[in-house]
Amino acid sequence: MIMAQMILAQMTLELSHFTAALLFSVFASIVFGITQRNDAREQIRYGLYCFAMFVGGVFVAGWVMWLLRR
């Protein structure tokens, strides 16, 4: 039991807010691409579009929060 706890303690993953947002963007974009379009090419293009919008939104939100804090 102690060995399992040690292995779990070593496997913890600490993400920054930015990394977590990027990871969410990747998975949400994959799901959106698959569920919102029928053709494979359209799915990829829409998934990339959604990813770009998510990442752009993260940067815009970061700048807005920076400006509000100033």
C-alpha angles and dihedrals in degrees: 000000000000091000091054091051091050092051091049091048090053092048097056114126120212114199129189118229090255094051091047090051091050092049091050089048092054095051096040091049091051091051093045092049093050097044101039103046134047106203119070093231091050091048092055094045093047092046091052090046091052091047091052091049092049093049091044089050091052091054093045092048090048092053092046091051090047091051092047092051093051 
